[in-house]
Amino acid sequence: MRASIRCRRASLPTASAVSGSSGATYGYDGNGLRVVQSLQGGAATVSIYSGSSVIAEYDNGAAPTAPSREYIYNSAGGATTGLLAMISGGSTTYYHQDHESVRLTTDASGNVLTQVGTFPFGEPWYSAGQSNKWVFTSYQRDAETGLDYALARYYDSRTGTFCSADPLAGDPSDPQSWNRYPYGRNDPINVTDPSGKSWWSSLLIDVGVVVAAYFAPEAMAALAGGGSGAAFGTTTMTILETGYSSSAFYAWGANSAVLAGTISAGIQAGKDPNPFKNSPPFEGAKNLFKKPDCNHWLTNLTQAAYTNEFGPMTPEISQQVGGLVQNIPSVLDNTPTTYAPITNPSPSEGFVTNAQANLGSHPTMTLFKGFFDQAFLGQQSQIVLHEGVHLATNMGDRALARAAMRRTYPDTPRGNAQASSDWHRQLQKHCH
């Protein structure tokens, strides 16, 4: 039944009033996750989370050792739920998704249990078979209100808007982000918002993660005979971490400590130099690079940066510089990459840094504590692509920002940080 009041202007209401019903009450933990859903006159459900994903539910005081439902996730779930299966009462239900939402559920024998269809913004189109609360993207649809629980907020699929303003402020350079109520920049086909926090860039981010988009100053002087410090050096990406990982990153976060202990030995033994090349952030970066608009922009950016640094190019040099850009996927796969379960010890003006490309004759990449705890695949993939540009072209932040913004940046800690921030925002606009 639909709610009598569609959206209350509160991010996380503690009660809902429903026509013809006594409604429900909700309880939240210290991280804002809904842990209790109690229907008046009906069932009370307690939810257990791993990161931002529900992994178990207990109805009406079920024993801790006997959850009513357990959920299994696919770590490569990407922008949708990543939900693979549910175990309940000894039976397993499998979830089948398209690029946006769950469309089909089956039992262990492959028999169809549920078929669900929605319009682009999640409004119901058709539904057949058993009930299924995972209707639109990763949101849980509440039967008592018809609203979707989107972690940070509630969402109304009928209007395509959230019930409260985005808790993240808009970006002054991105007017679309100033409207803090619509779902996915009004583009639900190409953009998802798995957490209800969505407005840092043209890609949406997950629970509790805000990318600061400021970068530590380049710490390495220009290579001998290799150009100015603006074009060559060490670049450090900084991230402001405030929360939990999504299902797309959970498996990688859980395994990161184990991986860290085996990387160095693996490289010395001649094994894969980048054991993370098939992880969601790296695969996502390579997929972004394949998009024509992104590829074209990166090529033009690098050629413009080269011209600014070294003067007009001949057609042959222009082709060679473009070839450097086309090597980005291979560079990401083959650059020796390690994970260090410590905070980046490099000076960072108070920012937490967790990805660093070290340029030079033998470039490497280091991933620091927190890298695999980021919540949204697209945003983290843009970070990896950012570092890949540095590694493939050997150009630093000030050279790339000068080409992207058509302005110069002082060779100071603040100038380098601003340059990194500015050209990364341009990358976000063109590579999503």
ROGURO-614180 format. One record per residue (C-alpha): residue in three letters; x, y, z. Coordinates in steps of 0.1 Angstrom, whole numbers, plus 2048, in hexadecimal, padded with zeros to 3 digits. Layout:
N
ALAXYZ ...
END
This chain:
432
MET800800800 ARG80D8237F7 ALA81683B813 SER7FD85681B ILE81A86E81E ARG832865802 CYS85287580F ARG858885830 ARG87589E830 ALA88B88A846 SER8A887483A LEU8A1857852 PRO87E857861 THR87684387F ALA85283C876 SER83B83B858 ALA816840855 VAL80482B83B SER7E082E830 GLY7CB81383F SER7E7806854 SER7F780E876 GLY819813864 ALA83C80986F THR859814885 TYR87D81487B GLY89E81388F TYR8C181D884 ASP8E4816890 GLY8FF830897 ASN90982F872 GLY8E6838866 LEU8DE815859 ARG8BB80885F VAL8BE7EA876 VAL89A7E6882 GLN87A7E786D SER85B7E0882 LEU8387DE873 GLN81E7E788D GLY8097C9892 GLY8217B487D ALA8457A987A ALA8647B9888 THR8847B4874 VAL8A77BA880 SER8C27BE864 ILE8E77B6867 TYR8FF7C884F SER9217C3841 GLY92B7E5836 SER90C7F3825 SER8FD7D181B VAL8E47BD82E ILE8F179A834 ALA8D878D84C GLU8B4794859 TYR8A3787878 ASP87D78887B ASN86B78A89C GLY8887828B3 ALA8977658A0 ALA8B57558B1 PRO8D77648A7 THR8E2742899 ALA8C2740884 PRO8BE75E86D SER89D76085A ARG8B076A83B GLU8D476B831 TYR8E177E812 ILE8FF7767FC TYR90F7907E6 ASN9247907C7 SER9427A67CD ALA9417B07A8 GLY91D7BC7AB GLY9277DF7A1 ALA90D7FB7A1 THR8EF7E57A9 THR8E97D07C8 GLY9037B67C2 LEU8EA79F7D2 LEU8EF77B7C8 ALA8D97667DD MET8C37637FC ILE8C2745814 SER8A2742827 GLY892723838 GLY8AC70C828 SER8A3719805 THR8B872E7EE THR8AB74A7D8 TYR8C17587BC TYR8BF77C7B0 HIS8C478578B GLN8CC7A9783 ASP8D07BF764 HIS8E67DE766 GLU8CD7EF77D SER8B77D8792 VAL8AD7B579B ARG8967A8780 LEU892783787 THR89576B7A4 THR8987457A1 ASP89B7287B9 ALA8B770F7BA SER8A86FB79D GLY8A671A787 ASN88071E78A VAL875742787 LEU86774F7A8 THR8647747A1 GLN86378B782 VAL8667B0788 GLY8667CE771 THR8697F3778 PHE868814765 PRO889826763 PHE886838785 GLY87A818797 GLU85481C796 PRO8447FA793 TRP83C7ED770 TYR8347C8775 SER83A7AE790 ALA83278978F GLY83776D7A8 GLN84576F7CB SER84A7917DC ASN86D7A17D9 LYS8787BF7EC TRP8977C67D7 VAL8847D87BC PHE8997F67B1 THR8BF7F57B0 SER8CD7EC7D3 TYR8AF7FC7E6 GLN8977E97FC ARG8737F27F4 ASP85E7F4813 ALA83B7E580F GLU82D7FB82A THR83581C818 GLY83F8137F4 LEU85F8277FA ASP8828197F4 TYR89B819811 ALA8BB828801 LEU8D1827820 ALA8D784C824 ARG8B4856819 TYR89384880D TYR8898497E8 ASP86784C7D7 SER86883A7B6 ARG8468497AC THR85586C7AA GLY87A8627A4 THR8858777C1 PHE8938717E4 CYS87F87B803 SER89A892810 ALA8B78A7802 ASP8D88967F9 PRO8EE897819 LEU90B89F802 ALA90D8C37F5 GLY90E8CA7D0 ASP92D8D37BC PRO92E8F77B2 SER93C8EE790 ASP9208D5789 PRO8FD8E6789 GLN8EB8C5786 SER8F88BC7A9 TRP8E78DA7B8 ASN8C58C87B6 ARG8C88B07D3 TYR8A889C7D0 PRO8A688A7AE TYR8B38677AA GLY8D4863796 ARG8D6885786 ASN8B587D776 ASP8C7862762 PRO8BE840772 ILE8C882C753 ASN8EC836755 VAL8F1840779 THR8EA82F79A ASP8EA83B7BD PRO8F081D7D5 SER8F08327F5 GLY8DA8507F2 LYS8F98667F2 SER9008707CF TRP90C8927C5 TRP9328947C5 SER93588D79F SER923880781 LEU92785D791 LEU9168567B1 ILE92784B7D1 ASP91E8327EC VAL919833811 GLY92E84B825 VAL94A85280C VAL952875800 VAL96E8787E8 ALA9818977F1 ALA99289A7CF TYR9B08AB7DD PHE9D289B7D8 ALA9F389D7EB PROA0F8B17DB GLUA268A17C3 ALAA448957D7 META5C88C7BC ALAA718A57A8 ALAA728A4782 LEUA84887773 ALAAA6891766 GLYAA189F743 GLYA7D895744 GLYA6B8B6747 SERA5D8CB763 GLYA4F8C0784 ALAA2D8C9776 ALAA2F8AC75D PHEA43893771 GLYA43888795 THRA2F8757AF THRA0A8797B2 THR9F686F7D0 MET9D086C7D0 THR9BE8757F1 ILE99D8687FD LEU98787381A GLU97A854829 THR95A85583E GLY94883483C TYR943811830 SER9497FC811 SER92E7F07F9 SER9297CD7ED ALA93E7D47CF PHE95D7D97E5 TYR9557C4803 ALA9677A47F8 TRP9867B87EE GLY9867CA80F ALA9837AA822 ASN9A079A80F SER9B77B980D ALA9CB7B082C VAL9D278D81F LEU9DB79A7FC ALA9F27B480B GLYA0879981B THRA0C7867FA ILEA117A27E0 SERA367A87E6 ALAA3F7837E5 GLYA2A77F7C6 ILEA3C79B7B3 GLNA5E78D7BD ALAA5376B7B0 GLYA4A77978E LYSA25778793 ASPA0B791788 PROA197B4790 ASN9F77C1798 PRO9E27A87AB PHE9C67C17AC LYS9C27C6787 ASN9A17B2786 SER9927C37A5 PRO9737D97A0 PRO9867FA7A2 PHE9A07F0787 GLU9877DF771 GLY9707FD774 ALA98D81476A LYS99480074B ASN96F800742 LEU96D826745 PHE98B82972F LYS97A815713 LYS95E82E711 PRO9648446F1 ASP95E865702 CYS97685E71F ASN990850708 HIS98E86E6F0 TRP98F88770D LEU9AE87771D THR9C08766FC ASN9B989B6F5 LEU9C28A4719 THR9E4892718 GLN9EC8A16F6 ALA9E48C4703 ALA9F98BF722 TYRA168B470C THRA128D36F6 ASNA118EA715 GLUA318DA722 PHEA468D5703 GLYA378E96E7 PROA248E06C7 META258BC6BD THRA2C8AC69C PROA1189368F GLUA29877699 ILEA2E8846BC SERA0888A6C0 GLNA028656B6 GLNA1C8596CE VALA0D86D6EB GLY9EB85F6E2 GLY9FA83D6E3 LEUA05842707 VAL9E1848710 GLN9D58286FF ASN9EE815715 ILE9DB81E735 PRO9C97FC739 SER9E97E9734 VAL9FC80074B LEU9E27FB767 ASP9E57D5762 ASNA0A7D4762 THRA167EF77A PROA237DE79A THRA077E67B3 THRA087DE7D9 TYR9F07E27F5 ALA9FD7F0816 PRO9E57EC834 ILE9F180E842 THR9E883283E ASN9FD842823 PROA1B850835 SERA2186B81A PROA1988F825 SER9F689781A GLU9EC8B882B GLY9D48A6842 PHE9C2892827 VAL9C186C829 THR9D385E80A ASN9CE83A7FE ALA9DA8387D9 GLN9FC8437CD ALAA0C8407AA ASNA328437AC LEUA3F84E78B GLYA6284977D SERA76830769 HISA6581477D PROA42820786 THRA2E8107A1 META0C8147B2 THRA058117D7 LEU9E380C7E6 PHE9E081680B LYS9C980E827 GLY9A581781D PHE9A88137F8 PHE9917F57F6 ASP979803810 GLN96C81D7F7 ALA9478197F1 PHE94081F7CC LEU95180D7B0 GLY94D82A796 GLN95E8447AD GLN97A82D7B6 SER97F823792 GLN983847789 ILE99F8497A3 VAL9B182C794 LEU9AD83B771 HIS9BB85C77E GLU9DA84978A GLY9DC83676A VAL9DF856756 HIS9FD86076B LEUA0D83E767 ALAA0883C741 THRA1185F738 ASNA2A868754 META18889757 GLYA10899778 ASP9F28AB786 ARG9FC8CF77D ALAA038C6759 LEU9E28B4755 ALA9CE8CF768 ARG9DE8EA752 ALA9D18D8733 ALA9AF8D1742 MET9A98F3752 ARG9BE90A73B ARG9CE91A759 THR9EF91676B TYR9F590A78E PROA119147A6 ASPA2A8FA7B0 THRA1F8FA7D4 PROA0E8E07EA ARG9ED8F27E6 GLY9F28F87C1 ASN9F98D37BB ALA9DB8C97D0 GLN9C48E07BD ALA9D18D479B SER9CA8B07A4 SER9A78B97B0 ASP99F8CE791 TRP9AA8B5776 HIS99A898789 ARG9798A9788 GLN97C8AD763 LEU984888761 GLN964880774 LYS95089475B HIS95E88373D CYS96486074A HIS94585175A 
END
